[in-house]
Amino acid sequence: MTVQGLYALQNGFMGAQRSLLFYGDYSEARTQIPITCYLVRTSDAVILFDTGVAPRAVPGLLRNDPFARFTDADLLVHRLDTLDLQPANVDLVVISHLHYDHAGGAALFAESELVVQKDEYAYAQYPAQFFAPFYYRKNFDLPGYRWRLLDGDTELVPGVTVLRSDGHTPGHQSLLVELPESGPVVLAGDSCYWQEHSRRPTRIARSACAGRRGGRAAGPSRPSCAPRSARWRPPVFGSSRACRCVRS
């Protein structure tokens, strides 16, 4: 089994305080951040990393968040359609953590296996009060769905490995994708947002952003550290495509 391609799926934009994004930054100033998912094709499996926000959450975000930007094309089902895929075609859904902007689309994948760290799944049931607004139980309280609860680093298929990268949440995980031509890439999730994070000597920045086994991290401008950029040009990676993204 080999990795055949890696694609970035833009799911809109929302606002966040810098104090939520940068460790040690107490600024209340808000900035716009993109909501992204990634699709990994291998010879025998289709793997999705993160699911964005739930469609039902979009009207409220547009109403209350001046930085929110969503179009109909940003819906995950429509992004998948550009790759000739339906939710039923996805074998594994790896969720970096269960915040509403990453787990919001999990309900779309009733026929897939949902992959999360067991510590994250447990914490989401009873989060600390200050974290509770980020966990919407309806996003992950899904009776009848198949969950695979991991305990640390785990190879899912050859060339695709989950990396435990807690810090942003107690059970955050990232994804290492080993592309046959471009080399290894770490999808860091929310463990690290921009290049600035990788240059800061903090445990959070080093957990996944360093890229284990010599990999680079996918982010705003290669080789930065997280799927948080301005404007994306999906697909990002193919058999011979390089990561292409631009800043606003």
Secondary structure as UniProt FT lines:
FT   STRAND          3..17
FT   HELIX           18..21
FT   TURN            23..24
FT   STRAND          30..42
FT   STRAND          46..49
FT   HELIX           55..57
FT   HELIX           58..64
FT   TURN            66..67
FT   HELIX           72..74
FT   HELIX           76..81
FT   TURN            82..84
FT   HELIX           87..89
FT   STRAND          92..94
FT   HELIX           100..103
FT   TURN            104..105
FT   HELIX           106..108
FT   TURN            110..111
FT   STRAND          113..117
FT   HELIX           118..125
FT   TURN            129..131
FT   HELIX           132..134
FT   HELIX           137..140
FT   TURN            143..144
FT   STRAND          146..150
FT   STRAND          154..157
FT   TURN            158..159
FT   STRAND          160..164
FT   TURN            166..167
FT   TURN            170..171
FT   STRAND          173..179
FT   TURN            180..182
FT   STRAND          183..187
FT   HELIX           189..191
FT   HELIX           195..199
FT   HELIX           203..208
FT   TURN            209..210
FT   HELIX           212..214
FT   STRAND          216..218
FT   TURN            222..223
FT   STRAND          231..232
FT   STRAND          245..246
//
